[in-house]
Amino acid sequence: MERKNFVRQITAASGNRKAELVLKHASIVNVYTEEVEEGDIAIENGFIVGIGEYDGEEEVNLEGAVVCPGFIDGHIHLESSMVSPEEFQKAVLPHGTTTVITDPHEIANVAGTAGIDYMIQVTGRLAMDVFFMMPSCVPSTDLDESGAVLDADDLRPYYANERVLGLAELMDSYGTINGEADILKKVEDARKAGKKIDGHAPFLSGQGLNAYVTAGVSSDHECSTISEAKEKMRRGQWIMIREGTAAHNLETLLPLFEAPYYHRAMLVTDDKHPEDLLCLGHIDYIIKEAVKAGADPVKAVIMGSRNAAEYFGLNDRGAVAPGCRADLTIVSDLESFLVKWVFKDGKLVAKEGKCFPETILPEPEIDQIVKQKVFDSFHMPKLKEEDLYLPVTGKKAKVICLTPHELLTTEAIFPVAAHQGTAPGVNLERDIIKLAVVERHQNTGRIGLGYLSGYGLKKGAVASSIAHDSHNLIIAGINDSDMVLAGNCVRENNGGLAIAVDGKVIASLALPLAGLMSNLSLEDTKRQLEYLKEMLRSMGIAEDIDPFMTLAFVSLPVIPALRLTTYGLIDVNGRKVIRVFSDN
């Protein structure tokens, strides 16, 4: 900071001259003492310089409205919003989120370091602050096939960037606790740079957890039971309470909003679709829901702001206090939690649910090679029906079974059935449909085939280029012909979503930005996505299932128990490819 600005801040704080901006008559959430205090907030050069009684060159009477620190999402994948970063900002700034920490591993799995560079460059011009954790597992395991392989040498240079805070969710917990060299190199680099290492280790416990924490992994966002969360917290990890579009852990983890746990817990969304962002909200929504369930609102605010700032070492935010950035979320009250105004660095950037246009700066120059890799991400031939042929080689089939409202799956074994108009093995009475994962990055020609239960689809097929984490083409359907139609539509759109029924594509949404994000506005993307989901509801998928987010995780081979990748059916716990059919 220039000395002139520093002196102006001090003189404004001391009351020797008027501050640039004073928010009068505020009810202030104090994250240090856990009380709500009354007073004015003096702001100079984007920073809070005083709490008390102040006069300003400009004054705004808040009339007792509640001022919270700007909210911080401690773990999100911006790509999962399915819109560009600037459209994402339009969604979350009005909900009071002023800082996010993103893991760009979705786009990195598609475009490698070019994808990371693209996200860093385009987010640098936003009003909200976007920090990065470097993708630790691209691909997530050697049982997955992505568009790039990132090793320690690829990641190391990024730690010199002040917006890079560490190593993102270390999904290969097995490799970590068994001391595999390539994983430990990444861990050692992050530790040497003084950076954080985030975790991703569902159900890891006992000595394995001890080893994981010993390696330096200091957080986890995959807790689905309160006992798991408490054990990890006892071993020193911070717990990220996730409430996203597909994964809903808030209700289960509500005890963490109480002492002593709330001091080491933060609120995150991980993956959030556009309609949820627009209709429900972001971190403010999690706080609202927690308060409805009986959580103390001040503690919830601390978990949605200060705790993330403390964990990531962002000491200039997360509190309404002198010396902090004037990142402020002003709500009507602590019960309804309706966000009225949002300030970022002392400037009003959103009001009454609307983001101001001037919050987005002119588009930066993007390297043409980077652009090409991001916008040209489909390298596979046109699908034919014979590509999806799955010969039945046994009387019974292993089936991936979805767990409602969770990312976990289970394994079931069903007799193989054959019905007219469906693919062999499909059994609509038992809610068993066919599943395919097609490699789309390097033209390897690999296609994994299997079965899925619990999805609800009764006719046609649905295809998506969003398939965590490698984002190959995933297709679910009751017959091969509609599956091929839907898959080829996504391919022709250079990424996206498509639905086919009775030999026709009836709906689609193009996602040309790495096959992950739309180039449309947030509202238009939401509108098209809602139409696709409405179509899928009419095809049998239940209201309480997000059809695209749920399908996206069916190919993620790091969450138990059974998944499908381009290599075939994956036993996650056994870390191996297994046969679909057997006679046992």
N, C-alpha and C positions, 0 to 999 in steps of 0.2 A: 504494500500500500504506500502511495506517495505520502511524504511527510506532511504536506499541506492538508490532505484529507484526514490524516491521523489527528492533526492538531484541531481541525474543525470538529471532529467527532468528540474529542475531549472537552472542548469549550462548550459544545452543545450539551453534553452530558452534565457538565457542572452548572448549567443554567446561565452561563455568562453571555450567551446569545441564543436566539431562537433556533430550534432544530428545523431542518427542511420540512419534515412532516411529523405531526403529532396526532395519534389516534386517541381521542378524548373519551373519558368515561367508559373504560373497558373493564370487563370482568376477565381476569387473566388466569389461565391454568398454569400454576407453578409446578413444573415437573420435578423440582428439587424438594419442595416441602409438602407436595401433594395437597395443596389448598388452592382455593380460588380467591384471588385478591383483587381489589378495586384500584384503579389508577389510570394514568395516561401512559402511552407508549411513545417515546421520542425516537425518531428515526433520522439518521444522517448518513448519506452516501451508501445507502443500501443495508446499513447495519442498525440494530437496536442500540441506542446509547443510554437510555434511561427509562426507569419505571418510577412513577410518582406523579408530581404535578409539573407540567411543562406547557410552554407556549411554543407554537410553531409558525413558520412562514405559511404553511398550509395546515389546516386542521380539519379532521373528520370526526364528527360526533357519533360514537358507536352506540350510545344510549343503552349501555349495559350489556351489549352483545358479548358472547364468550369468545375470547381469543386463545387459540391453541397454536402450538408450533406447527409449521407446515408438515404434512404427513410424509413418511418415508416408507417406500416398499423395499424391504431388504432382500427380496429375491423374486425376480420376474424375468420372463423371456419376452421381450418386446414383440418378437415375431409372432407369438401366440395371439396377439390382439388381431392378427390378420389384416392389419392396415399399416401404412407407413408410420415412422416415428412421429412426424408432425401431426398426423391424424390421431395417433395415440395420445399426444399431448392435449389435443382438443377435448378428448374424453376425460382425462384424469385431472387436469388443472382445475376445472370447475368443481371437482370433488375434493379439492384441498391437498392433493399430492403435489409436492414441489420438488421431490428428489426420488429417483429410483436407482436401484442397483441391479443391473441387468446382466444376465449370462447369455451371450450371443451364440450359444452352442447350436441352436437350430440352424441359423444361416451358415455357421462354420462347418456344419456337417454337409452342407450343400456346396459351399464355395470356398472353404478353407480360410486362409488368412485374408483373402479378398473380401469375404463376407464380414469378418471382424472389422477390417479397415472401412468398409462401407458404413457400418453402423456407427463407428466412432466419428466419422466425418459428418454424416447427416444429423447426428444428435448434438454436435457441438454448437449448432446455431439455434437451438431451442431455448425457450425461456426457462423451462424446468431443467434441473441438473440431472444428467444421466452419467452414472459411474458404471464401471465394468468389472466383472470377474472373468478371468480367462477360462475358456472351455477346457476342462481337464481330460475329457474322454471323447475324442473324436477319432474313430467311432466309439460308441459307448463300451463295446467289448469286441473281441475278435470274432464273435458270432453275429456281428452286424456288418453291413457293407454300405459305407457312406461315400460322399463325393470327395472326401479329403481325409488324410491322416495327419494329425498334428502331433508332433513330438515336442520334447522339452526345448529343443533348439528353436522351434517355430514360436513358442510362447515367450521365451525369455526376454526378447527385446521390448515387449509391451510393458514390462514392469517399470520402465523408465517414464512412462506416461502417467502423469499425476491423476488422471481420471481412472486408472486401472488400480483396483484395490486388492486384488488377490487372485487366487485360484478357485474356480467355481466348483460346484457340487461334485465331489470326488465319488463318482458312481461305482467305480471299480473298487469297492471295499475289499473284495477278495484279494485282488492284486496288491492292495495297500498293506493289508495285515500279513500277507505272505512275502512281503519284501521284494516284489517284482521290480526289476531295475528301471524300466521305462516310466513306471508310475512314480517311484521314489525320486527320480531325477526332477520331475515336475514339482513334487512336494518340496524338495530341497531348494530349488530355485526360488519358490515363493517364500520360503522361510528366510533364505539369505537376503531377499529384498525387503524383509520386514512386512510381508503382506499376509492377509487372512487366507485361510483355507476352509471353504465351506464343505459340508458333508451331504451325503445322500446314501443312507444305509438303513433301509427298512428292516426292522426286527433284529438288527445287530445288537448283541448282548454279551455279557460276561467278559471272558478274556479277549474275544475278538474286538469288542468295543474298547477295551483297555488299549489294545494295540493300535486301533484306529485313532484314538485320542492322543496316544503317545506320538504318533506320526505328525501331529499338529492340526488335526481336523477339529475345528472349534465350534461347529454348528450342525444342525440337522433340520430339514423341513419335511421329512418323510414319516414322522411319528403318527401312527393311526390309533394308538391306545395311550391312555394316560400313564399306565405303568411304564411303557417304553419311554415316554417323554421324561418321566421323573428319573429313571435310571440314567439316561443320557445326561440329564442336567446334573445329577449327582457326580458324574464323572467329569464335569467341567464344561460340557457343551452348552451353547446357547440354543434355545429351541425356537424355530420359526413356525408359528401357527399359521397353517396354510388354509385359505378359503378361496378357491378358484372356481373355474367353471366345471371341471370334472371332479376334482378332489375337494371334499368338504370335511375338514378336520376340526373346525371350530367347536362344534357341539361336544365332541369327545374330549377336547383339550380345555374346556372351560375352567377346570380347577386351576389351571396355570395363571388365571387372572387374580389369584389370591396370593398373599404372602406365604412363603418367601419366594415363590416361583416367578412372579411377574417381573422381578428385577432382571431376570435373564431370559425373557421371552419377547419376541417381536412378531409383528403381523405382516404376512406376505400373501401374494396372490399366485405366484408361480406361473400359471397359465390362465388367461382371462380373455374370453371372446368379446367381440364388439357390442353385442346386444346387452351383455351383462354390465359392461362398463357404462353404457349409456343409460340403461334402465335401472340398474341397481346401485352402481357406484364402484368405488375402489377401496382404499383403506378405510374411508369413512363408512362404507357399508359394513365392514367387519366390526368396526367399533359400535355401530348402531345395533347390530345383531347381538353382540356380546352384552351390551347394556340391556337390551330387551330380555336377555336370558338371566339378568341379575348381576352382571359384572359392574364394579365401581367405574363410573365414566372417567374419572381422573386417571385411574390406573390404566384403563384402556387407551387413553390418549398417550400416556407415557410409552406404552407398548407399541403404539402406532407412530411414534416419533423419536423420542429421546433414546430409547434402547437401541434402535438401529444405528443412530448417530454414534452412540458410545461404542457399540460393537465394531463398527467399521472405522472408527477413529476420525469421524467427521465432526470435529469438536466445535465447528463454527455454526452448527444448526441443531435443531431438535429441542430448543427451549426458547421461551419468550423471556430473554434476559439480556442485560448489557453485554456487548461484545459478540453476540450471535447475529447471523444474517437475519434480516427482516423477512423471513419466510413465515408467513402467518396465514392460518386458516381461521376464519371468523364464522362461528356457527350461531344459530338463533338461541340455543340452550343446550344443556348437556343431556337432555332426555330425547328430544326429537332429532337432534344433531343435524339440522338442516344447514348446509353450507351456504352462506350468503356472499361473502367476499373472500378473495384469495390474493395475498400479496406475495410477490417473489422479489427478493432483494429490494424491498421497499417500494415496489411499483405494483399498482393494482393490475392484475393480469386476468382475473375472471370475476364475474359478478352475476349472481342469481342464475347460476347454471350455464353461463356462456363464457367462452374464452375470447379474449380480445384479439382481433386480427394481427395487431402489431407485435404479438408475442413471438411470431416466427420471423426470423431474419432472412435476408436473401440467401438463395441456395448456394452452397459452396461448390467449388470445382471438385468433381469426382474423377479420379483417374479412370481413363477409358478401359483399361484392362480389367480394373475392378468392376466397372459397370457391366462389361461383357459377361464376366463370370457370374454375376448376380442375376442378370436378366436373360441369360441363355443357359438354363440349367437342366434341360431335358435332353438326354442322349440315349435313346432307346428306339428300337424299331416299332412299327405299328403292331399291335397285338392281334393274334388270330385265335380262334376258338381252341385249336389244338394245343396252343401254348398253356392253356389252363387245364388240360386233361390230367386227371388224377386217378391212376388205376387203383381199383380196390383190391388190396392184396391180403385182406383178412376179414374175419367176421365182425370184428369190433373196431371202433375208431376212438383215438384219444381226442378230446374236444376241449378247447379253451373256453372256460366258463367265466363270464364277467361277474364281479362282485358289485352290487348296487352302491353307487355313490363313492366308490373307492377305486384306486388304480390297480389294486391287487386282483389277480385272477386265480382260479383253481382249476384242477384237472378232473375231468370226468371221462368215463369210458362207456360208450353206448353201442348197441348193435347197429350195424350198418343197414340203412333202409334205402329203398329205391321207390320213388314216386314219379308218376308221369309229369313232365313239365319242369322237373328240377334236376340238378346235377346229382350224380351218384353220391350217396352218403348224406344228402340233405334230408332233414326230417322236420317239417314245419310243425308237426304236432308236439315235438320235443323242443321246438325253438332252436334247431340246429341248421345253420346255413354254411355256405362255402366261403372260404377266405383265401385271398392271394396277396402276396407281397412281391412286386416286380422291381428289379433294380433299374434305376433311371438315371444314374450319374455317369457311369463309365462304359455303358453298353456291354456289360459282362454277360447279359443274357440269362442271369440266374432268376428263378422264380420260385418262391416258397408257397406251398399249397397246404391247406388244412381246413379245420372246421371251427366254428364259433357258436357259442350258446349264450343266451341272455340278452341278445341285441334286439330281438323282437321283429325283425324284418320278415314280412310275409310274401312279398313279391318284388320282382325287379332286382336292381343292384345299385350300389353306391360306391363311388371311387373318390380318393383324395390323395393329393401329393403331400399332405401333412401327416406324417407317420413317424412319431418320435422313436429315436432321435435322428436316425439317418435320413428320414424323409424320402423314402422310396415311395413308389406308387402302391397304395393299399386299396384293395377292392373286396367288398363283401356282397354276396348275392345268392339268389336261389338257383340261378342257371348261368351257364357259361356264356351264352350269347349276349345277355344283358350286361354281364360283367365286362366283356370285351368292349361293348359299346361305351359304357361309362368310362373305362380306363383310357380308351383312345380319345375321348373328348377331353379329358384332363391333359393328355399328352399334347394334343393339338393346341390347347390354350397355353402351353408352356407352364402348366401348373394350375392347380385349383381343385374344385369340387364338381362332381357331376352325378346325376341320377338318371338311370335308364329303366324303362318298363316296357315290356311287350315289343321289343325291337326298336324303341325310339328313346332318344335322349329328351327328357321332359324338363330338365332344369340344370343349370350350371352356374358356377361363379369362377371367373378367371383370377388366378393369383400369380401374376407374371414375375413378381419380385421374389426370386429364388424358389418359386413354387410355394411360397409361404404367405406372401402379403399381397393385398390388392393395391392397385393404383387409383382406386376410387375414393371418394370421401367416406368418412366414418359412417355417415347416415346411409349412403347408398350401399355400402358393404353390408351394413346391418340389415337393410331392407331385403337385399338379395339372399342373405344368409337365412333370414327368417322365413322367406318363401321356400327355400330348400328344406328347411326343417319341417315346415308345414306339410310339404309333400311326403316327407319320410314318416310323419305322424300318421298320415292317411295310408301308409304302407305297412303300418303295424308297430312302429317304434313308440314306446311309451313316452308320455309327457315328462317324466322325471329323469329321462336319459338325454344327455346332450349327444346327439348321434355322431357328430364329427369329432368332438373332443374325445369321446369314449373310444371311437374307432382308432384315433391317432395313437393311443397308448397300447393297443393290442400288439404292436410290433416292437415294444421297448423291452429288450432282453436283460434288464437290470432290476426289474421288479417282479417278485415271485407271482405265480409259480410257473405258468406256461405262456409262451409267446410264439409268434411267427415272424421270421425274418426271411430275407432272400435265400438263406441257407436251408430253411425248412423249419420244422417244429422244434422249439427250444425249451429244454428243461432248465429253467433259470438257476435253481438251487444246485443242480448237478453240473451246470455250465457245459452242456453238450446238446448236440442235435439228436433227436429221437425219432423213431418211426411213428407214423400216424396210425397204421393199422397193425392189428395182431389178432390171434385167435383166442387169446386168454382174456 
